[in-house]
Amino acid sequence: MSHTTAAVKLNNDQRAKSLFAVLLAILASIFWGAMGVCVQYLFETSDITPLNLVSMRLLLAGILLVALNLVFVRKKMLSVFYAPKAVLGIALSGFEVLFSHLTFFFAIYYSNAGTGAIFLALVPLLAGIYLYLRGKKGFTSIEVLCCVISFLGVVFIVSKGDLTSFDFNWNTVFWGLVSAVFAVIYSIQPKPLIEKYGVEPVVSWGIFAAGIASFIALRPIDAMLSLTPNSWLALGFIVVFGTAAAFWMYLYSLKYLSPVVVGLIVCVEPLSAFLFGVMFMDLHLGLLETLGVIMVLSNVVILSCVPAKPKSAAN
Protein backbone atom coordinates (compact mmCIF):
# COMPACT_ATOMS: atom_id res chain seq x y z
CA MET A 1 0.00 0.00 0.00
CA SER A 2 2.86 2.33 0.87
CA HIS A 3 4.42 1.71 -2.55
CA THR A 4 1.12 2.64 -4.23
CA THR A 5 0.84 5.82 -2.17
CA ALA A 6 4.43 6.79 -2.99
CA ALA A 7 3.83 6.15 -6.70
CA VAL A 8 0.68 8.28 -6.66
CA LYS A 9 2.50 11.09 -4.85
CA LEU A 10 5.39 10.92 -7.33
CA ASN A 11 2.98 11.04 -10.26
CA ASN A 12 1.13 14.00 -8.75
CA ASP A 13 4.40 15.84 -8.15
CA GLN A 14 5.48 15.19 -11.72
CA ARG A 15 2.14 16.40 -13.05
CA ALA A 16 2.31 19.56 -10.93
CA LYS A 17 5.81 20.31 -12.25
CA SER A 18 4.66 19.65 -15.82
CA LEU A 19 1.68 22.00 -15.46
CA PHE A 20 3.96 24.65 -13.95
CA ALA A 21 6.31 24.22 -16.91
CA VAL A 22 3.37 24.61 -19.31
CA LEU A 23 2.39 27.87 -17.59
CA LEU A 24 5.97 29.15 -17.84
CA ALA A 25 6.14 28.31 -21.55
CA ILE A 26 2.82 30.09 -22.11
CA LEU A 27 4.01 33.16 -20.20
CA ALA A 28 7.29 33.20 -22.16
CA SER A 29 5.25 33.11 -25.38
CA ILE A 30 3.08 35.99 -24.18
CA PHE A 31 6.17 38.05 -23.36
CA TRP A 32 7.63 37.31 -26.80
CA GLY A 33 4.35 38.29 -28.43
CA ALA A 34 4.18 41.57 -26.50
CA MET A 35 7.81 42.16 -27.41
CA GLY A 36 6.80 42.05 -31.06
CA VAL A 37 4.64 45.13 -30.56
CA CYS A 38 7.58 46.94 -28.94
CA VAL A 39 9.87 45.88 -31.78
CA GLN A 40 7.40 47.22 -34.34
CA TYR A 41 7.20 50.48 -32.39
CA LEU A 42 11.00 50.84 -32.42
CA PHE A 43 11.23 50.14 -36.14
CA GLU A 44 8.50 52.70 -36.89
CA THR A 45 9.77 55.50 -34.61
CA SER A 46 13.56 55.18 -34.72
CA ASP A 47 16.42 54.38 -37.07
CA ILE A 48 17.36 51.17 -35.26
CA THR A 49 18.03 48.17 -37.49
CA PRO A 50 17.13 44.54 -36.74
CA LEU A 51 20.80 43.61 -36.33
CA ASN A 52 21.39 46.46 -33.89
CA LEU A 53 18.30 45.44 -31.93
CA VAL A 54 19.43 41.82 -31.65
CA SER A 55 22.82 42.96 -30.35
CA MET A 56 21.43 45.43 -27.79
CA ARG A 57 18.75 43.00 -26.66
CA LEU A 58 21.17 40.16 -25.95
CA LEU A 59 23.89 42.32 -24.39
CA LEU A 60 21.62 44.22 -22.00
CA ALA A 61 19.63 41.12 -21.06
CA GLY A 62 22.85 39.18 -20.49
CA ILE A 63 24.22 41.90 -18.19
CA LEU A 64 20.92 41.98 -16.28
CA LEU A 65 20.75 38.20 -15.84
CA VAL A 66 24.39 37.85 -14.79
CA ALA A 67 24.16 40.71 -12.29
CA LEU A 68 20.95 39.46 -10.66
CA ASN A 69 21.97 35.83 -10.49
CA LEU A 70 25.42 36.62 -9.12
CA VAL A 71 23.61 38.29 -6.22
CA PHE A 72 21.04 35.54 -5.57
CA VAL A 73 22.74 32.31 -6.74
CA ARG A 74 26.43 33.20 -6.87
CA LYS A 75 27.67 29.69 -6.04
CA LYS A 76 25.59 28.12 -8.80
CA MET A 77 26.66 30.80 -11.29
CA LEU A 78 30.37 30.33 -10.59
CA SER A 79 30.26 26.53 -10.40
CA VAL A 80 30.26 26.18 -14.20
CA PHE A 81 33.74 27.69 -14.48
CA TYR A 82 35.23 24.61 -12.84
CA ALA A 83 34.22 22.63 -15.93
CA PRO A 84 35.64 24.01 -19.22
CA LYS A 85 33.30 21.80 -21.28
CA ALA A 86 30.31 23.33 -19.48
CA VAL A 87 31.56 26.83 -20.25
CA LEU A 88 31.90 25.97 -23.93
CA GLY A 89 28.47 24.34 -23.98
CA ILE A 90 26.81 27.33 -22.35
CA ALA A 91 28.55 29.77 -24.70
CA LEU A 92 27.44 27.59 -27.61
CA SER A 93 23.82 27.80 -26.44
CA GLY A 94 24.07 31.59 -26.46
CA PHE A 95 25.39 31.61 -30.02
CA GLU A 96 22.52 29.32 -31.00
CA VAL A 97 20.12 32.03 -29.81
CA LEU A 98 22.10 34.70 -31.66
CA PHE A 99 22.17 32.80 -34.96
CA SER A 100 18.51 31.83 -34.64
CA HIS A 101 17.56 35.49 -34.29
CA LEU A 102 19.84 36.75 -37.04
CA THR A 103 18.71 34.16 -39.57
CA PHE A 104 15.07 34.76 -38.62
CA PHE A 105 15.51 38.46 -39.40
CA PHE A 106 17.14 37.53 -42.71
CA ALA A 107 14.08 35.42 -43.55
CA ILE A 108 11.83 38.39 -42.76
CA TYR A 109 14.08 40.70 -44.80
CA TYR A 110 13.58 38.56 -47.91
CA SER A 111 9.82 38.13 -47.31
CA ASN A 112 7.68 39.40 -44.41
CA ALA A 113 7.02 38.75 -40.71
CA GLY A 114 4.08 36.42 -41.40
CA THR A 115 6.16 34.17 -43.63
CA GLY A 116 8.93 34.10 -41.02
CA ALA A 117 6.47 32.98 -38.34
CA ILE A 118 5.56 29.93 -40.41
CA PHE A 119 9.09 28.58 -40.14
CA LEU A 120 9.03 28.97 -36.34
CA ALA A 121 5.84 26.90 -36.32
CA LEU A 122 7.93 24.07 -37.80
CA VAL A 123 10.20 23.93 -34.74
CA PRO A 124 8.22 21.30 -32.75
CA LEU A 125 7.96 19.07 -35.82
CA LEU A 126 11.69 19.34 -36.56
CA ALA A 127 12.52 18.69 -32.89
CA GLY A 128 10.35 15.60 -32.91
CA ILE A 129 11.96 14.31 -36.12
CA TYR A 130 15.44 14.81 -34.66
CA LEU A 131 14.60 13.00 -31.42
CA TYR A 132 12.97 10.18 -33.37
CA LEU A 133 15.98 9.73 -35.66
CA ARG A 134 18.27 9.67 -32.62
CA GLY A 135 16.08 6.95 -31.11
CA LYS A 136 15.37 9.07 -28.03
CA LYS A 137 11.68 9.67 -28.44
CA GLY A 138 8.86 8.74 -30.81
CA PHE A 139 5.96 10.95 -31.81
CA THR A 140 2.79 10.33 -29.80
CA SER A 141 -0.57 10.62 -31.51
CA ILE A 142 -1.36 13.66 -29.35
CA GLU A 143 1.84 15.42 -30.44
CA VAL A 144 1.13 14.73 -34.12
CA LEU A 145 -2.39 16.11 -33.72
CA CYS A 146 -1.09 19.19 -31.89
CA CYS A 147 1.59 19.79 -34.56
CA VAL A 148 -1.13 19.93 -37.22
CA ILE A 149 -3.46 22.09 -35.12
CA SER A 150 -0.78 24.59 -34.09
CA PHE A 151 0.69 24.90 -37.60
CA LEU A 152 -2.70 25.57 -39.19
CA GLY A 153 -3.62 27.94 -36.38
CA VAL A 154 -0.45 29.97 -36.92
CA VAL A 155 -1.10 30.02 -40.69
CA PHE A 156 -4.62 31.39 -40.17
CA ILE A 157 -3.43 34.03 -37.69
CA VAL A 158 -0.45 35.41 -39.62
CA SER A 159 -2.05 35.20 -43.09
CA LYS A 160 -5.31 36.87 -42.04
CA GLY A 161 -7.02 34.53 -44.47
CA ASP A 162 -4.91 35.60 -47.45
CA LEU A 163 -2.51 32.77 -48.28
CA THR A 164 -1.03 34.83 -51.13
CA SER A 165 0.56 37.08 -48.48
CA PHE A 166 3.27 34.45 -47.96
CA ASP A 167 6.45 34.93 -49.95
CA PHE A 168 8.37 31.66 -50.20
CA ASN A 169 11.32 32.63 -52.38
CA TRP A 170 14.55 30.63 -52.15
CA ASN A 171 16.30 33.11 -49.85
CA THR A 172 13.34 33.10 -47.48
CA VAL A 173 13.10 29.31 -47.42
CA PHE A 174 16.84 28.92 -46.80
CA TRP A 175 17.12 31.44 -43.96
CA GLY A 176 13.77 30.43 -42.48
CA LEU A 177 14.78 26.77 -42.28
CA VAL A 178 18.21 27.68 -40.88
CA SER A 179 16.49 29.77 -38.19
CA ALA A 180 14.16 26.90 -37.32
CA VAL A 181 17.09 24.47 -37.12
CA PHE A 182 18.98 26.76 -34.71
CA ALA A 183 15.81 27.09 -32.61
CA VAL A 184 15.56 23.29 -32.45
CA ILE A 185 19.22 22.97 -31.45
CA TYR A 186 18.72 25.54 -28.68
CA SER A 187 15.74 23.57 -27.34
CA ILE A 188 17.80 20.35 -27.11
CA GLN A 189 21.53 21.10 -26.69
CA PRO A 190 21.40 22.93 -23.28
CA LYS A 191 19.18 20.35 -21.53
CA PRO A 192 22.01 18.28 -19.98
CA LEU A 193 23.64 21.49 -18.79
CA ILE A 194 20.38 22.71 -17.27
CA GLU A 195 19.89 19.40 -15.45
CA LYS A 196 23.44 19.50 -14.03
CA TYR A 197 23.99 23.21 -13.30
CA GLY A 198 20.51 24.74 -13.29
CA VAL A 199 18.71 27.23 -15.51
CA GLU A 200 20.31 30.37 -14.10
CA PRO A 201 23.96 29.91 -15.23
CA VAL A 202 22.97 28.44 -18.58
CA VAL A 203 20.63 31.25 -19.64
CA SER A 204 22.67 34.05 -17.98
CA TRP A 205 26.16 33.24 -19.25
CA GLY A 206 24.84 32.01 -22.61
CA ILE A 207 22.96 35.20 -23.44
CA PHE A 208 25.78 37.32 -21.99
CA ALA A 209 28.35 35.60 -24.27
CA ALA A 210 26.10 36.08 -27.29
CA GLY A 211 25.54 39.71 -26.37
CA ILE A 212 29.27 40.43 -26.06
CA ALA A 213 30.05 38.74 -29.38
CA SER A 214 27.22 40.50 -31.25
CA PHE A 215 28.13 43.86 -29.70
CA ILE A 216 31.73 43.53 -30.91
CA ALA A 217 30.64 42.39 -34.37
CA LEU A 218 27.73 44.80 -34.95
CA ARG A 219 28.71 47.84 -32.82
CA PRO A 220 25.22 49.23 -32.11
CA ILE A 221 26.47 52.08 -29.90
CA ASP A 222 25.35 54.82 -32.34
CA ALA A 223 21.85 53.35 -32.49
CA MET A 224 21.69 53.24 -28.68
CA LEU A 225 22.67 56.90 -28.38
CA SER A 226 19.97 57.97 -30.86
CA LEU A 227 17.04 56.43 -28.92
CA THR A 228 14.40 58.67 -27.35
CA PRO A 229 13.02 58.11 -23.80
CA ASN A 230 9.97 56.30 -25.19
CA SER A 231 12.22 54.14 -27.34
CA TRP A 232 14.25 53.23 -24.24
CA LEU A 233 11.03 52.20 -22.48
CA ALA A 234 10.18 49.91 -25.38
CA LEU A 235 13.73 48.55 -25.40
CA GLY A 236 13.52 48.05 -21.64
CA PHE A 237 10.46 45.82 -22.03
CA ILE A 238 12.22 43.88 -24.78
CA VAL A 239 15.28 43.34 -22.57
CA VAL A 240 13.60 42.58 -19.22
CA PHE A 241 10.49 40.67 -20.25
CA GLY A 242 10.99 39.72 -23.89
CA THR A 243 14.52 38.38 -23.38
CA ALA A 244 15.71 37.87 -19.78
CA ALA A 245 12.44 36.63 -18.25
CA ALA A 246 11.16 34.87 -21.38
CA PHE A 247 14.33 32.83 -22.00
CA TRP A 248 14.61 31.89 -18.32
CA MET A 249 11.02 30.59 -18.35
CA TYR A 250 11.55 28.85 -21.70
CA LEU A 251 14.62 26.98 -20.50
CA TYR A 252 13.03 26.15 -17.14
CA SER A 253 10.06 24.58 -18.93
CA LEU A 254 12.51 22.33 -20.80
CA LYS A 255 13.48 20.75 -17.47
CA TYR A 256 10.10 19.02 -17.27
CA LEU A 257 8.75 18.96 -20.83
CA SER A 258 10.12 17.63 -24.09
CA PRO A 259 11.33 20.10 -26.76
CA VAL A 260 8.39 18.98 -28.93
CA VAL A 261 5.78 19.92 -26.30
CA VAL A 262 7.51 23.21 -25.44
CA GLY A 263 7.79 24.06 -29.14
CA LEU A 264 4.06 23.43 -29.58
CA ILE A 265 3.18 25.64 -26.62
CA VAL A 266 5.46 28.43 -27.89
CA CYS A 267 3.21 28.61 -30.96
CA VAL A 268 1.17 30.85 -28.66
CA GLU A 269 3.70 33.59 -29.51
CA PRO A 270 2.16 34.70 -32.87
CA LEU A 271 -1.26 34.48 -31.21
CA SER A 272 -0.22 36.78 -28.36
CA ALA A 273 1.53 39.13 -30.80
CA PHE A 274 -1.65 39.35 -32.86
CA LEU A 275 -3.86 39.96 -29.80
CA PHE A 276 -1.53 42.69 -28.54
CA GLY A 277 -1.67 44.16 -32.05
CA VAL A 278 -5.48 44.17 -31.83
CA MET A 279 -5.27 46.00 -28.49
CA PHE A 280 -2.52 48.50 -29.27
CA MET A 281 -1.86 48.60 -33.04
CA ASP A 282 -5.43 48.82 -34.37
CA LEU A 283 -5.43 45.35 -35.95
CA HIS A 284 -8.80 43.69 -36.60
CA LEU A 285 -9.87 40.17 -35.70
CA GLY A 286 -11.50 38.40 -38.67
CA LEU A 287 -13.15 35.00 -39.00
CA LEU A 288 -10.04 33.02 -39.98
CA GLU A 289 -7.92 34.78 -37.37
CA THR A 290 -10.54 33.83 -34.76
CA LEU A 291 -10.39 30.22 -35.95
CA GLY A 292 -6.59 30.34 -35.69
CA VAL A 293 -6.82 31.71 -32.14
CA ILE A 294 -9.17 28.87 -31.15
CA MET A 295 -6.89 26.25 -32.73
CA VAL A 296 -3.73 27.50 -30.98
CA LEU A 297 -5.51 27.74 -27.63
CA SER A 298 -7.05 24.28 -28.03
CA ASN A 299 -3.56 22.95 -28.76
CA VAL A 300 -2.35 24.28 -25.38
CA VAL A 301 -5.42 22.89 -23.57
CA ILE A 302 -4.84 19.44 -25.09
CA LEU A 303 -1.18 19.41 -24.06
CA SER A 304 -2.05 20.59 -20.54
CA CYS A 305 -4.59 17.79 -20.09
CA VAL A 306 -2.28 14.98 -21.19
CA PRO A 307 -1.26 12.95 -18.12
CA ALA A 308 2.31 13.65 -17.06
CA LYS A 309 4.83 10.88 -17.69
CA PRO A 310 7.85 10.14 -15.59
CA LYS A 311 10.89 12.08 -16.69
CA SER A 312 13.28 10.22 -18.94
CA ALA A 313 16.37 10.86 -20.96
CA ALA A 314 14.24 11.58 -23.94
CA ASN A 315 12.67 14.44 -22.20
C-alpha positions in Angstrom: 0.0 0.0 0.0 2.9 2.3 0.9 4.4 1.7 -2.6 1.1 2.6 -4.2 0.8 5.8 -2.2 4.4 6.8 -3.0 3.8 6.1 -6.7 0.7 8.3 -6.7 2.5 11.1 -4.8 5.4 10.9 -7.3 3.0 11.0 -10.3 1.1 14.0 -8.7 4.4 15.8 -8.1 5.5 15.2 -11.7 2.1 16.4 -13.0 2.3 19.6 -10.9 5.8 20.3 -12.2 4.7 19.7 -15.8 1.7 22.0 -15.5 4.0 24.7 -13.9 6.3 24.2 -16.9 3.4 24.6 -19.3 2.4 27.9 -17.6 6.0 29.2 -17.8 6.1 28.3 -21.5 2.8 30.1 -22.1 4.0 33.2 -20.2 7.3 33.2 -22.2 5.2 33.1 -25.4 3.1 36.0 -24.2 6.2 38.0 -23.4 7.6 37.3 -26.8 4.4 38.3 -28.4 4.2 41.6 -26.5 7.8 42.2 -27.4 6.8 42.0 -31.1 4.6 45.1 -30.6 7.6 46.9 -28.9 9.9 45.9 -31.8 7.4 47.2 -34.3 7.2 50.5 -32.4 11.0 50.8 -32.4 11.2 50.1 -36.1 8.5 52.7 -36.9 9.8 55.5 -34.6 13.6 55.2 -34.7 16.4 54.4 -37.1 17.4 51.2 -35.3 18.0 48.2 -37.5 17.1 44.5 -36.7 20.8 43.6 -36.3 21.4 46.5 -33.9 18.3 45.4 -31.9 19.4 41.8 -31.7 22.8 43.0 -30.3 21.4 45.4 -27.8 18.7 43.0 -26.7 21.2 40.2 -25.9 23.9 42.3 -24.4 21.6 44.2 -22.0 19.6 41.1 -21.1 22.9 39.2 -20.5 24.2 41.9 -18.2 20.9 42.0 -16.3 20.7 38.2 -15.8 24.4 37.8 -14.8 24.2 40.7 -12.3 20.9 39.5 -10.7 22.0 35.8 -10.5 25.4 36.6 -9.1 23.6 38.3 -6.2 21.0 35.5 -5.6 22.7 32.3 -6.7 26.4 33.2 -6.9 27.7 29.7 -6.0 25.6 28.1 -8.8 26.7 30.8 -11.3 30.4 30.3 -10.6 30.3 26.5 -10.4 30.3 26.2 -14.2 33.7 27.7 -14.5 35.2 24.6 -12.8 34.2 22.6 -15.9 35.6 24.0 -19.2 33.3 21.8 -21.3 30.3 23.3 -19.5 31.6 26.8 -20.2 31.9 26.0 -23.9 28.5 24.3 -24.0 26.8 27.3 -22.3 28.6 29.8 -24.7 27.4 27.6 -27.6 23.8 27.8 -26.4 24.1 31.6 -26.5 25.4 31.6 -30.0 22.5 29.3 -31.0 20.1 32.0 -29.8 22.1 34.7 -31.7 22.2 32.8 -35.0 18.5 31.8 -34.6 17.6 35.5 -34.3 19.8 36.7 -37.0 18.7 34.2 -39.6 15.1 34.8 -38.6 15.5 38.5 -39.4 17.1 37.5 -42.7 14.1 35.4 -43.6 11.8 38.4 -42.8 14.1 40.7 -44.8 13.6 38.6 -47.9 9.8 38.1 -47.3 7.7 39.4 -44.4 7.0 38.7 -40.7 4.1 36.4 -41.4 6.2 34.2 -43.6 8.9 34.1 -41.0 6.5 33.0 -38.3 5.6 29.9 -40.4 9.1 28.6 -40.1 9.0 29.0 -36.3 5.8 26.9 -36.3 7.9 24.1 -37.8 10.2 23.9 -34.7 8.2 21.3 -32.7 8.0 19.1 -35.8 11.7 19.3 -36.6 12.5 18.7 -32.9 10.3 15.6 -32.9 12.0 14.3 -36.1 15.4 14.8 -34.7 14.6 13.0 -31.4 13.0 10.2 -33.4 16.0 9.7 -35.7 18.3 9.7 -32.6 16.1 7.0 -31.1 15.4 9.1 -28.0 11.7 9.7 -28.4 8.9 8.7 -30.8 6.0 10.9 -31.8 2.8 10.3 -29.8 -0.6 10.6 -31.5 -1.4 13.7 -29.3 1.8 15.4 -30.4 1.1 14.7 -34.1 -2.4 16.1 -33.7 -1.1 19.2 -31.9 1.6 19.8 -34.6 -1.1 19.9 -37.2 -3.5 22.1 -35.1 -0.8 24.6 -34.1 0.7 24.9 -37.6 -2.7 25.6 -39.2 -3.6 27.9 -36.4 -0.4 30.0 -36.9 -1.1 30.0 -40.7 -4.6 31.4 -40.2 -3.4 34.0 -37.7 -0.5 35.4 -39.6 -2.0 35.2 -43.1 -5.3 36.9 -42.0 -7.0 34.5 -44.5 -4.9 35.6 -47.4 -2.5 32.8 -48.3 -1.0 34.8 -51.1 0.6 37.1 -48.5 3.3 34.5 -48.0 6.5 34.9 -49.9 8.4 31.7 -50.2 11.3 32.6 -52.4 14.6 30.6 -52.2 16.3 33.1 -49.8 13.3 33.1 -47.5 13.1 29.3 -47.4 16.8 28.9 -46.8 17.1 31.4 -44.0 13.8 30.4 -42.5 14.8 26.8 -42.3 18.2 27.7 -40.9 16.5 29.8 -38.2 14.2 26.9 -37.3 17.1 24.5 -37.1 19.0 26.8 -34.7 15.8 27.1 -32.6 15.6 23.3 -32.5 19.2 23.0 -31.5 18.7 25.5 -28.7 15.7 23.6 -27.3 17.8 20.4 -27.1 21.5 21.1 -26.7 21.4 22.9 -23.3 19.2 20.3 -21.5 22.0 18.3 -20.0 23.6 21.5 -18.8 20.4 22.7 -17.3 19.9 19.4 -15.4 23.4 19.5 -14.0 24.0 23.2 -13.3 20.5 24.7 -13.3 18.7 27.2 -15.5 20.3 30.4 -14.1 24.0 29.9 -15.2 23.0 28.4 -18.6 20.6 31.2 -19.6 22.7 34.0 -18.0 26.2 33.2 -19.2 24.8 32.0 -22.6 23.0 35.2 -23.4 25.8 37.3 -22.0 28.4 35.6 -24.3 26.1 36.1 -27.3 25.5 39.7 -26.4 29.3 40.4 -26.1 30.0 38.7 -29.4 27.2 40.5 -31.3 28.1 43.9 -29.7 31.7 43.5 -30.9 30.6 42.4 -34.4 27.7 44.8 -34.9 28.7 47.8 -32.8 25.2 49.2 -32.1 26.5 52.1 -29.9 25.4 54.8 -32.3 21.9 53.3 -32.5 21.7 53.2 -28.7 22.7 56.9 -28.4 20.0 58.0 -30.9 17.0 56.4 -28.9 14.4 58.7 -27.3 13.0 58.1 -23.8 10.0 56.3 -25.2 12.2 54.1 -27.3 14.3 53.2 -24.2 11.0 52.2 -22.5 10.2 49.9 -25.4 13.7 48.5 -25.4 13.5 48.1 -21.6 10.5 45.8 -22.0 12.2 43.9 -24.8 15.3 43.3 -22.6 13.6 42.6 -19.2 10.5 40.7 -20.2 11.0 39.7 -23.9 14.5 38.4 -23.4 15.7 37.9 -19.8 12.4 36.6 -18.3 11.2 34.9 -21.4 14.3 32.8 -22.0 14.6 31.9 -18.3 11.0 30.6 -18.4 11.6 28.8 -21.7 14.6 27.0 -20.5 13.0 26.2 -17.1 10.1 24.6 -18.9 12.5 22.3 -20.8 13.5 20.8 -17.5 10.1 19.0 -17.3 8.7 19.0 -20.8 10.1 17.6 -24.1 11.3 20.1 -26.8 8.4 19.0 -28.9 5.8 19.9 -26.3 7.5 23.2 -25.4 7.8 24.1 -29.1 4.1 23.4 -29.6 3.2 25.6 -26.6 5.5 28.4 -27.9 3.2 28.6 -31.0 1.2 30.9 -28.7 3.7 33.6 -29.5 2.2 34.7 -32.9 -1.3 34.5 -31.2 -0.2 36.8 -28.4 1.5 39.1 -30.8 -1.7 39.3 -32.9 -3.9 40.0 -29.8 -1.5 42.7 -28.5 -1.7 44.2 -32.0 -5.5 44.2 -31.8 -5.3 46.0 -28.5 -2.5 48.5 -29.3 -1.9 48.6 -33.0 -5.4 48.8 -34.4 -5.4 45.4 -36.0 -8.8 43.7 -36.6 -9.9 40.2 -35.7 -11.5 38.4 -38.7 -13.2 35.0 -39.0 -10.0 33.0 -40.0 -7.9 34.8 -37.4 -10.5 33.8 -34.8 -10.4 30.2 -36.0 -6.6 30.3 -35.7 -6.8 31.7 -32.1 -9.2 28.9 -31.2 -6.9 26.3 -32.7 -3.7 27.5 -31.0 -5.5 27.7 -27.6 -7.0 24.3 -28.0 -3.6 23.0 -28.8 -2.3 24.3 -25.4 -5.4 22.9 -23.6 -4.8 19.4 -25.1 -1.2 19.4 -24.1 -2.1 20.6 -20.5 -4.6 17.8 -20.1 -2.3 15.0 -21.2 -1.3 12.9 -18.1 2.3 13.7 -17.1 4.8 10.9 -17.7 7.9 10.1 -15.6 10.9 12.1 -16.7 13.3 10.2 -18.9 16.4 10.9 -21.0 14.2 11.6 -23.9 12.7 14.4 -22.2 
